[in-house]
Amino acid sequence: MDRDAIKRLEVWLARQSGGRAQVRDLKQLSGGAIQENWALSLDLEGGDWPGSHDLVLRKDAPSNVAVSHGRAEEFAILKHAHDAGATVPVPCVLCEDNDVLGTPFFIMHRAEGTAAGHKLVKMDANDALAEDLGRNLARIHTIKDTPDLAFVAKPDGPAAMSSVNEYRRHLDDLPGSHPALEWGLAWLEANAPSGDEIVFSHRDYRTGNYMVTDGKLTAILDWEFAGWSDPMEDIGWLTAKCWRFGANDRVCGGVGSLDALIRGYEAESGRTVDRPMVAYWQVMATMRWAVIALQQADRFVTGGERNLELALTAHIVPELEMQILDATAPVDPAPLPDGVQPVRPDPSLDALLGIARDIVRNDLASVLDGDARYKALMAANALGIVERQITGLSVGADDEGRKEMAARIRDGDGTVKDHAQLLAEVRATLKESNPRALG
């Protein structure tokens, strides 16, 4: 954020507080593929909020995921969560004037701790944390339907089928065919619960979206996907394998046990958790993350965002597809066919090489000196050569055949041979993109 933007922010904050505002420090926080988060240290003299404050400013990224809330909506949700007794950052102020920072933003108190999933799962198993996550989730589920939350749409019918239909629409809006995901959606439709109970749900309640200090929960973050849903959706999302960060024996987000999570949730909510339904919503969670990953990758492919994190997101989809296919396998599966080609997702191999080359040349080489800088530039040159040579050399799967298979599966005509073909394709793809996922 440049100095002019900081000055506009100071003027706006002074107007809101009735005092004099000075930004002491402003640094962008890591992560935030969908939103930008900035650590804001602010001094206010006079007015309604005098003193020094450590805050977080949250604003839109250059482009967004279709299903996420805007900042004004997220701010309203955060206030309700705070009032419900959930452990959340205290919401402070909302700005909808695009002349200040170019997009709407809000400011909240800064919580201490770490949210990085790969760090949290390296701690000792922590069932006390898992139980607290269950209690906080139950409090979130008590949020009432009020006029200022009217923007949060309710499911059109049972929550599970509403999600299935939504993800099918998103797949229709994306390029390419995704028969493995269609297989999972067909299974989710065939096994969908009636879903009579609907509660206010976080819908991104997972490790990585809460902060921990000394093993204790300090803040639940990232409310941009919140909505009304089946109460088991949040539990399925938190406990899905894709959000355990490799600590797969700790079903509660890689940090604790499923028993502890359920114990806390049941004690606070008075509900009895249906464990088979948790397994169902774990499949739904994996499906949803796969669709979001494809949307984020499309921001790179068609949205013009030159971001390596976005570019790599599509390449986690094969692992998610394998998890879905494993969880929804037929009782009597067919043998896997031989000689199956990998299905290489977009962004293409040459596009990945191109952005890697740009990072080495423009970001890394620019901060290096002497021999290290020379080696970085040579590496960028080598990546450029490979990028140009690899274009057109790859042999991929039969796109037309996959399109036909996807349509047939959606129509309810998938077979055990289709499942075997899809599993073989996914495994062939993972041999290239992430061999560790194959075990």
C-alpha positions as CSV (number, residue, x, y, z in Angstrom):
1,M,0.0,0.0,0.0
2,D,1.6,3.3,-1.1
3,R,2.0,6.5,0.9
4,D,-1.0,8.2,-0.8
5,A,-3.3,5.3,0.2
6,I,-2.0,5.5,3.8
7,K,-2.6,9.2,3.9
8,R,-6.2,8.7,2.7
9,L,-6.7,6.0,5.3
10,E,-5.4,8.4,8.1
11,V,-7.8,11.1,6.9
12,W,-10.7,8.7,6.9
13,L,-9.9,7.3,10.3
14,A,-9.6,10.8,11.8
15,R,-13.0,11.6,10.5
16,Q,-14.5,8.4,12.0
17,S,-12.8,8.8,15.4
18,G,-13.1,12.5,15.7
19,G,-9.4,12.8,16.6
20,R,-6.0,12.8,14.9
21,A,-4.9,9.5,13.3
22,Q,-1.4,8.4,12.4
23,V,-0.6,5.0,10.9
24,R,2.6,3.8,12.7
25,D,3.0,0.6,10.7
26,L,1.1,-1.2,8.0
27,K,2.2,-4.6,6.6
28,Q,0.4,-7.1,4.5
29,L,0.0,-10.5,6.2
30,S,0.8,-13.7,4.4
31,G,-1.9,-15.8,2.8
32,G,-5.2,-14.3,1.7
33,A,-5.7,-15.7,-1.8
34,I,-9.3,-14.4,-1.6
35,Q,-8.9,-11.4,0.7
36,E,-6.0,-9.1,1.7
37,N,-5.2,-8.8,5.4
38,W,-3.0,-5.9,6.7
39,A,-1.5,-5.6,10.2
40,L,-2.2,-2.0,11.1
41,S,-0.6,-0.2,14.1
42,L,-2.5,3.0,14.7
43,D,-2.1,6.0,17.0
44,L,-5.2,8.0,17.7
45,E,-5.0,11.3,19.6
46,G,-8.3,12.7,21.0
47,G,-11.7,11.7,19.7
48,D,-13.6,8.6,20.6
49,W,-10.8,6.0,20.5
50,P,-7.7,7.6,21.9
51,G,-4.5,5.6,22.3
52,S,-2.4,3.1,20.4
53,H,-4.1,0.2,18.7
54,D,-2.9,-3.0,17.1
55,L,-5.5,-3.8,14.4
56,V,-6.1,-5.8,11.2
57,L,-7.4,-4.2,8.1
58,R,-9.3,-6.6,5.8
59,K,-10.0,-5.7,2.1
60,D,-10.8,-7.4,-1.2
61,A,-8.2,-9.0,-3.3
62,P,-8.0,-7.7,-6.9
63,S,-10.6,-10.4,-7.9
64,N,-12.9,-12.6,-5.9
65,V,-14.4,-16.0,-5.6
66,A,-18.1,-15.9,-6.7
67,V,-19.5,-17.4,-3.5
68,S,-17.7,-15.2,-1.0
69,H,-19.4,-12.3,0.9
70,G,-18.3,-8.7,0.5
71,R,-16.6,-6.8,3.3
72,A,-19.8,-5.0,4.6
73,E,-21.5,-8.4,4.8
74,E,-18.6,-10.1,6.5
75,F,-18.4,-7.2,9.0
76,A,-22.1,-7.7,9.9
77,I,-21.5,-11.4,10.4
78,L,-18.5,-10.8,12.6
79,K,-20.5,-8.5,14.9
80,H,-23.2,-11.2,15.3
81,A,-20.6,-13.9,16.0
82,H,-19.0,-11.6,18.7
83,D,-22.4,-11.1,20.3
84,A,-23.0,-14.9,20.3
85,G,-20.0,-15.4,22.5
86,A,-17.7,-16.9,19.8
87,T,-14.0,-16.3,20.2
88,V,-13.6,-13.7,17.4
89,P,-11.6,-10.5,16.9
90,V,-13.6,-7.4,18.1
91,P,-15.1,-5.7,15.0
92,C,-14.3,-1.9,14.9
93,V,-15.3,0.0,11.8
94,L,-16.4,-0.5,8.2
95,C,-15.5,1.6,5.2
96,E,-17.6,1.3,2.0
97,D,-16.0,4.3,0.3
98,N,-13.9,3.0,-2.6
99,D,-12.1,6.4,-2.8
100,V,-10.1,5.5,0.4
101,L,-8.4,2.3,-0.6
102,G,-10.0,1.3,-3.9
103,T,-12.2,-1.4,-2.4
104,P,-14.4,-1.7,0.8
105,F,-12.6,-2.8,3.9
106,F,-13.2,-3.2,7.6
107,I,-10.9,-3.0,10.7
108,M,-10.9,-5.3,13.7
109,H,-8.8,-5.9,16.7
110,R,-5.7,-7.9,16.2
111,A,-5.6,-11.3,17.9
112,E,-2.3,-12.9,19.1
113,G,-1.2,-16.3,18.0
114,T,-0.6,-18.3,14.8
115,A,-3.2,-19.5,12.3
116,A,-0.8,-21.4,10.0
117,G,-2.1,-24.9,9.6
118,H,1.3,-26.5,8.9
119,K,2.5,-25.1,12.2
120,L,-0.5,-25.9,14.3
121,V,-0.5,-29.6,13.4
122,K,3.1,-29.9,14.6
123,M,2.0,-29.2,18.1
124,D,1.2,-32.1,20.5
125,A,-2.3,-33.5,20.1
126,N,-4.6,-31.0,21.8
127,D,-8.1,-32.4,22.7
128,A,-8.8,-29.3,24.9
129,L,-8.4,-27.2,21.7
130,A,-10.6,-29.5,19.8
131,E,-13.3,-29.4,22.5
132,D,-13.1,-25.6,22.5
133,L,-13.5,-25.5,18.8
134,G,-16.7,-27.6,19.2
135,R,-18.1,-25.3,21.9
136,N,-17.4,-22.2,19.7
137,L,-19.0,-23.8,16.7
138,A,-22.1,-24.5,18.8
139,R,-22.2,-20.8,19.7
140,I,-21.9,-19.8,16.1
141,H,-24.9,-22.1,15.3
142,T,-27.1,-20.0,17.7
143,I,-26.9,-16.9,15.6
144,K,-30.5,-15.8,14.7
145,D,-31.9,-14.8,11.4
146,T,-32.2,-11.0,11.7
147,P,-32.9,-8.2,9.1
148,D,-29.3,-7.2,8.9
149,L,-28.4,-10.7,7.9
150,A,-31.0,-10.8,5.1
151,F,-28.2,-11.0,2.5
152,V,-27.4,-14.5,3.7
153,A,-29.5,-16.7,1.5
154,K,-31.1,-19.9,2.9
155,P,-30.8,-23.2,1.0
156,D,-33.4,-23.9,-1.6
157,G,-34.6,-27.1,0.0
158,P,-32.4,-29.5,2.0
159,A,-28.9,-28.1,2.5
160,A,-27.1,-31.1,1.0
161,M,-29.0,-31.0,-2.3
162,S,-28.7,-27.2,-2.4
163,S,-24.9,-27.6,-2.2
164,V,-24.8,-30.4,-4.8
165,N,-26.8,-28.2,-7.3
166,E,-24.6,-25.2,-6.5
167,Y,-21.4,-27.1,-7.2
168,R,-22.8,-28.4,-10.4
169,R,-23.6,-24.8,-11.5
170,H,-20.0,-23.7,-10.7
171,L,-18.6,-26.6,-12.7
172,D,-20.8,-25.6,-15.6
173,D,-19.3,-22.1,-15.4
174,L,-15.7,-23.4,-15.4
175,P,-13.7,-24.5,-18.5
176,G,-13.1,-28.2,-19.0
177,S,-14.8,-31.4,-17.9
178,H,-14.5,-32.9,-14.4
179,P,-16.0,-36.4,-14.4
180,A,-14.4,-37.4,-11.1
181,L,-16.2,-34.5,-9.4
182,E,-19.4,-35.5,-11.2
183,W,-19.0,-39.0,-9.8
184,G,-18.7,-37.5,-6.3
185,L,-21.7,-35.2,-6.8
186,A,-23.8,-38.2,-8.0
187,W,-22.9,-40.1,-4.8
188,L,-23.7,-37.0,-2.7
189,E,-27.1,-36.7,-4.4
190,A,-27.9,-40.4,-3.9
191,N,-27.0,-40.3,-0.2
192,A,-28.2,-36.8,0.6
193,P,-29.8,-36.4,4.1
194,S,-33.2,-34.7,4.4
195,G,-31.5,-31.8,6.3
196,D,-34.6,-30.6,8.2
197,E,-32.5,-28.4,10.6
198,I,-30.8,-25.3,9.2
199,V,-28.5,-23.2,11.3
200,F,-26.2,-20.2,10.8
201,S,-22.9,-21.8,9.7
202,H,-19.3,-20.5,9.4
203,R,-18.8,-22.6,6.3
204,D,-15.0,-22.2,6.4
205,Y,-14.4,-23.5,9.9
206,R,-11.1,-25.2,9.6
207,T,-7.5,-25.2,10.8
208,G,-5.9,-22.2,9.1
209,N,-8.9,-20.0,9.9
210,Y,-8.5,-19.8,13.6
211,M,-5.6,-18.5,15.8
212,V,-3.9,-20.3,18.7
213,T,-1.6,-19.1,21.4
214,D,0.0,-21.5,23.9
215,G,-2.4,-24.2,22.8
216,K,-5.5,-22.1,23.4
217,L,-8.0,-20.7,20.9
218,T,-7.7,-16.9,20.5
219,A,-9.7,-16.0,17.4
220,I,-11.9,-17.5,14.7
221,L,-11.3,-15.8,11.4
222,D,-12.4,-15.5,7.8
223,W,-16.2,-15.3,7.7
224,E,-16.6,-14.6,4.0
225,F,-18.4,-17.9,3.2
226,A,-20.8,-17.9,6.2
227,G,-24.4,-18.9,5.5
228,W,-27.3,-21.1,6.5
229,S,-26.8,-24.8,6.3
230,D,-27.0,-28.2,8.0
231,P,-25.2,-28.1,11.3
232,M,-23.1,-31.0,10.3
233,E,-21.5,-29.1,7.4
234,D,-19.1,-27.2,9.6
235,I,-18.1,-30.4,11.4
236,G,-17.5,-32.2,8.2
237,W,-15.4,-29.2,6.8
238,L,-13.2,-29.0,9.9
239,T,-12.6,-32.8,10.0
240,A,-12.2,-33.5,6.3
241,K,-8.8,-35.0,5.4
242,C,-8.0,-32.1,3.1
243,W,-7.8,-29.8,6.2
244,R,-5.6,-31.9,8.4
245,F,-2.4,-30.7,6.9
246,G,-1.0,-34.2,6.8
247,A,-1.8,-35.0,10.4
248,N,-4.4,-37.5,9.3
249,D,-4.7,-39.4,12.6
250,R,-6.0,-36.2,14.3
251,V,-9.4,-36.0,12.6
252,C,-10.3,-32.6,14.1
253,G,-8.3,-30.4,11.8
254,G,-5.0,-32.2,12.4
255,V,-4.9,-30.9,16.0
256,G,-7.2,-33.2,18.1
257,S,-9.7,-36.0,18.1
258,L,-13.1,-36.2,16.6
259,D,-14.4,-37.4,20.0
260,A,-13.2,-34.2,21.7
261,L,-14.7,-31.9,19.0
262,I,-18.1,-33.7,19.3
263,R,-17.9,-33.7,23.1
264,G,-17.5,-29.9,23.1
265,Y,-20.2,-29.3,20.4
266,E,-22.8,-31.6,22.1
267,A,-22.2,-30.1,25.6
268,E,-22.7,-26.5,24.3
269,S,-25.5,-27.1,21.8
270,G,-27.5,-29.9,23.3
271,R,-27.6,-31.7,19.9
272,T,-26.5,-35.2,19.3
273,V,-24.0,-35.5,16.4
274,D,-24.8,-38.2,13.8
275,R,-21.4,-39.6,13.0
276,P,-22.4,-41.2,9.7
277,M,-23.6,-37.7,8.6
278,V,-20.2,-36.3,9.6
279,A,-18.6,-38.8,7.1
280,Y,-21.1,-37.6,4.4
281,W,-20.3,-34.0,5.0
282,Q,-16.5,-34.8,4.9
283,V,-17.1,-35.9,1.3
284,M,-19.1,-32.7,0.6
285,A,-16.2,-30.7,2.1
286,T,-13.7,-32.3,-0.2
287,M,-16.0,-31.6,-3.1
288,R,-16.4,-28.0,-2.2
289,W,-12.7,-27.4,-1.7
290,A,-12.1,-28.9,-5.2
291,V,-14.6,-26.5,-6.8
292,I,-13.1,-23.5,-5.0
293,A,-9.6,-24.6,-6.0
294,L,-10.8,-24.7,-9.7
295,Q,-12.3,-21.2,-9.3
296,Q,-9.1,-19.9,-7.8
297,A,-7.1,-21.4,-10.6
298,D,-9.4,-19.8,-13.1
299,R,-8.5,-16.4,-11.6
300,F,-5.0,-17.1,-12.9
301,V,-6.1,-18.5,-16.2
302,T,-8.8,-16.1,-17.3
303,G,-8.7,-13.4,-14.5
304,G,-5.2,-12.1,-15.2
305,E,-3.8,-12.5,-11.7
306,R,-0.2,-13.5,-12.0
307,N,0.0,-15.3,-8.7
308,L,1.9,-18.6,-8.2
309,E,-0.3,-19.6,-5.3
310,L,-3.4,-19.3,-7.5
311,A,-1.6,-21.1,-10.4
312,L,-0.7,-24.1,-8.2
313,T,-4.1,-24.4,-6.6
314,A,-5.5,-26.4,-9.6
315,H,-2.8,-28.9,-9.1
316,I,-4.2,-29.9,-5.7
317,V,-7.5,-31.0,-7.3
318,P,-6.3,-34.5,-8.4
319,E,-5.5,-35.3,-4.7
320,L,-9.0,-34.1,-3.7
321,E,-10.5,-36.2,-6.5
322,M,-8.7,-39.3,-5.3
323,Q,-10.1,-38.7,-1.7
324,I,-13.6,-38.4,-3.2
325,L,-13.2,-41.5,-5.3
326,D,-11.8,-43.5,-2.4
327,A,-14.7,-42.4,-0.1
328,T,-17.4,-43.2,-2.7
329,A,-16.0,-46.4,-4.2
330,P,-18.5,-49.0,-5.3
331,V,-18.9,-52.1,-3.0
332,D,-17.5,-54.2,-5.8
333,P,-15.0,-52.0,-7.7
334,A,-13.7,-52.8,-11.1
335,P,-9.9,-53.4,-11.7
336,L,-8.0,-50.3,-12.7
337,P,-7.2,-50.1,-16.5
338,D,-3.6,-50.0,-17.7
339,G,-1.9,-47.3,-19.7
340,V,-4.1,-44.4,-18.6
341,Q,-2.8,-40.9,-19.4
342,P,-2.6,-38.2,-16.7
343,V,-5.1,-35.3,-16.9
344,R,-3.1,-32.1,-16.7
345,P,-5.2,-29.3,-15.2
346,D,-5.0,-25.6,-16.2
347,P,-2.8,-23.6,-15.7
348,S,-0.7,-25.6,-18.2
349,L,2.9,-26.7,-17.6
350,D,4.3,-23.9,-19.7
351,A,2.2,-21.4,-17.7
352,L,3.5,-22.7,-14.4
353,L,7.1,-22.5,-15.8
354,G,6.4,-19.0,-17.0
355,I,5.3,-17.6,-13.7
356,A,8.1,-19.5,-11.8
357,R,10.6,-17.9,-14.3
358,D,9.1,-14.4,-13.6
359,I,9.4,-14.9,-9.8
360,V,13.1,-16.0,-10.1
361,R,14.0,-13.2,-12.5
362,N,11.9,-10.3,-11.1
363,D,11.4,-11.0,-7.4
364,L,14.4,-13.1,-6.4
365,A,17.2,-11.9,-8.6
366,S,16.4,-8.3,-7.8
367,V,17.2,-8.8,-4.1
368,L,20.4,-10.8,-4.7
369,D,23.9,-9.6,-5.4
370,G,26.9,-10.9,-7.3
371,D,27.2,-14.6,-8.1
372,A,23.8,-15.4,-6.5
373,R,22.1,-12.8,-8.7
374,Y,23.9,-14.2,-11.8
375,K,22.8,-17.8,-10.9
376,A,19.2,-16.7,-10.4
377,L,19.1,-15.0,-13.8
378,M,20.6,-18.1,-15.4
379,A,17.9,-20.2,-13.7
380,A,15.2,-17.9,-15.0
381,N,16.7,-18.2,-18.5
382,A,16.7,-22.1,-18.2
383,L,13.1,-22.0,-17.1
384,G,12.2,-19.9,-20.1
385,I,13.8,-22.4,-22.4
386,V,12.0,-25.3,-20.9
387,E,8.7,-23.3,-21.0
388,R,9.1,-22.7,-24.7
389,Q,10.1,-26.3,-25.5
390,I,7.5,-28.0,-23.5
391,T,4.6,-26.3,-25.2
392,G,2.7,-28.7,-27.4
393,L,4.7,-31.7,-26.3
394,S,2.4,-33.1,-23.7
395,V,0.0,-35.9,-24.5
396,G,-3.1,-35.7,-22.3
397,A,-6.3,-37.7,-21.8
398,D,-9.2,-37.8,-24.2
399,D,-11.0,-34.5,-23.6
400,E,-14.1,-35.5,-25.6
401,G,-14.3,-38.8,-23.8
402,R,-14.1,-37.2,-20.4
403,K,-16.8,-34.7,-21.4
404,E,-19.1,-37.5,-22.5
405,M,-18.3,-39.4,-19.3
406,A,-19.0,-36.4,-17.1
407,A,-22.4,-35.8,-18.7
408,R,-23.3,-39.5,-18.4
409,I,-22.4,-39.6,-14.7
410,R,-24.4,-36.4,-14.0
411,D,-27.4,-38.1,-15.6
412,G,-27.1,-41.0,-13.1
413,D,-25.5,-43.5,-15.5
414,G,-22.1,-43.9,-14.0
415,T,-20.7,-47.4,-13.8
416,V,-18.0,-49.2,-11.7
417,K,-15.8,-49.1,-14.8
418,D,-16.1,-45.3,-14.9
419,H,-15.0,-45.2,-11.3
420,A,-12.0,-47.4,-12.1
421,Q,-11.1,-45.3,-15.1
422,L,-11.3,-42.0,-13.1
423,L,-9.3,-43.4,-10.2
424,A,-6.6,-44.6,-12.7
425,E,-6.5,-41.1,-14.3
426,V,-6.2,-39.4,-10.9
427,R,-3.4,-41.7,-9.9
428,A,-1.5,-41.1,-13.1
429,T,-1.9,-37.4,-12.7
430,L,-0.7,-37.5,-9.1
431,K,2.5,-39.3,-10.2
432,E,3.4,-36.0,-11.9
433,S,1.9,-33.4,-9.6
434,N,2.2,-34.9,-6.1
435,P,3.5,-38.4,-5.8
436,R,3.4,-38.3,-2.0
437,A,-0.4,-38.3,-2.1
438,L,-0.2,-41.8,-3.4
439,G,1.4,-43.1,-0.2
